């Protein structure tokens, strides 16, 4: 399974490819019907990541390596266009706990142009609006996060709170009451600029990784030669 001798750079782009674990949910007493993920062809789910159950992933979403998107208990999940889910992120939800979006209930709803950064946990029931930035190792659980909010690293947002649009959750903060959420300041300029740059970089990844890996991908998760 190594590189072919004498192969050039162009052929290497198509000979070392990987496939994520994409599966329906298992049949259990909680979820007796199997549902498959629905992933737009322009989205990219990286190697060694898992997408399980009733999960909708819209166009140009980037899912980085070692992500777990597991709708086997709480379900369904939705990830909107141009969002990015970075390395070691976990998405999971509680059984039969949903947030209503329009006429549909979701365990986890993530809007458009959202960043969920390295190591964060998003646990349903949870709603994250468009253009939200959820930073490194933070936790969002049983919460509603308004458009354009910025949740800093190591912060926790929980206990049914609603983060108003455009608010800044400081590093390490524990926002577990509505009083704390309502007292948050607006997102500082440097944090807005940081979030914008991260989204700009990740916006290019889906198409670039599709080009890199080509069509030769093995469901076992290992590379193989043409």
N, C-alpha and C positions, 0 to 999 in steps of 0.2 A: 504493500500500500504506500510505498515511498514514491518520491519523485522519479519520473522516467529520466534515464540518462539521455543527455542531449536535447531535452525539451527546452523551448525558449520561454521568455517571460510571458508571451501572449498565451501560450498553451497552459502555463501554470495557473493563469487566472481561471481556467475552467476545469482543472484536474484536481484541485484540492477544495472540496465543497462539503458543506454540512447541512443537516436538516434538523430542525427543532422537533420536540415531542408535541404533536398536535393531536388531540384525542377527544372523543365525546366523554361526558361524565360517566362514571360507573353507575349501574343501577343499584339504588339503595332504597330503604323505606322512606327516606327524606325526599329523594328524587327518583321516582320509579320510571321516568322516561329519559332515554338518552338523547342528548342534543349536541350537535357538532358545532365547533367554532365557525364563525362566518368572518373570513379575513379577506379584505380587498386585495386584489392582485398587485397593487402598487405598494402595499405595506410590506415591511420586512421584519420577520421574526428570526432573531439570530440563533446560532448554534447553541445547543445545550440549554435552551429555554423551553418552558412548558406552557401550553395554552390548552386548557381542559374545560369542556362543557359549553354552555350557552354564552359565548363571548363574541361580541361584535367588535371588529377592529376595522376602522374606516381607512380612507385613502392616505397614503404617505405617512403612516405611523411607523416609527422605528422602535422595535423591541430589542434591547441589547442582550448580550450573553448572560446566562444564569438568572433569568427572570422567571418567577413563578406566577402565572395567571390562572388561578384554580377555582373555577365555578362548579365545584362538586358538592357544596353545601349551600351557601348563599348564592343566588342566581336570579336574573342574568347580570352580565357585565357589559358595559359599553365604553369604548375608547374612541374619541372623536378624531377628526382629520388633523394631520400635521402635529400630532402629539408625540412625545418620546418618553419611553419607559426604560430607565437606565439599569445598569448592572446591579444584580442582587435585589431588585425590587420585588416585593411580595404583594399580590392582590388576592384577597380572600374575603369571604363574607359569612355572616350568621344566617342560619336557616330561617326562612320565612320572615326576614326583616328587610323591608324595602323602602326606598324613597320614591315618591311619585314625581315623574318628569313628564309633563303633558298628561297623556292618558295611560302611560305605561309605568309600571313599577320596576325599579332596578336595585339590585344589591349594591352595585358600584356603578356610578355614572361619571365618566371623565370627559370633559368637553373638548373643544378644539384648541390646538396650539398650547397644550398643557405640557409642562415638564415635571416628571416624577424622577428625581435624581437618585444617585447611587445609594442603595441600601435602605431606601424608605419603605415603610409599610403603609398600605392603604387598605383598611379593613371595613367592609360594609356592615351596616348600611351607611353609605357615604355618597355625597354629591360634590364634585369638583367642577366649577364653572370654567369657561374659556379663559385662556391666557394666565392660568394660575401656575405658580412655581412652588413645588414642594421639594425642599432641599435635602441634603444628605442625612441619612439615618433618622429622619423625622417620622412621626406616626400621625396618621389621620384616621380616626375611628369614631363612628357614629357622629358624623358632623356634616355640615353644609358649608362649603367654602365659596365665597363670592368671586365674581370675575376680577381677574387681575391681582388677586391677593398674592402675597409672598410669605411662605412659611419657611423660616430659617432652619439651619442644621440643628439636629438633636431636639427639636421642638415637638410638643405633643398637642394635638387638637382633638378634643373628645367630649363625651358627656352630652351629646346633642346640641352643641353650640352652633351658632351661625356666624361665620366670619364675614363681616360686611365687605363689599367690593373694594378693591384697592387698598386693603389694610396689610400691615406688616407685623408678622409674628416674630419676635426677636429670637436669637439663638438660645436654645435650652429652655424656652418658656413652656409653661404648662397651662394651656388655655382650656379650662374645664368648667367655666361658668360663662353665662351670657354677659355678665357684668365685665369680666375680663375681656371678652371679645369686643364689646362695644367701646372699650377704652383704648383699643389699639390705635396707633398712629398710622399715617399713610406710608406707602412704600417709598423709601429714600431713593434719590436719583441713582446712586451707584448700584443699588440692588436691581432697579429697573434695567439699567444698562447691562448688568451681569446676566439677568434672565433673558434679555433680548439676544445677547451674543450666544448663549447656550442653545436657544431655540434655532438661531440661524445656522449654527454648525450641525445640529441634529437634523434639521430639515433636509440637508443634502444626503444623509446617510442611506435612506431606503433605496433610492435609485442607484447610488454608488455601490452598495453591497450586492444588489441584484446583478449589476454588471460584473462585479468581481467574481461572484460564485457561479454565474451562468446557470445552466439547467441540470448539471450533473450533481445531484444531492442524494445522499443515502439516508434512509429513515433510521438506520442504526446509530447515526450520529458520528460516523467516522468518514474521513476523506476516502475517495477512491479515484483511480486513474481512468482516463478516457480509454 
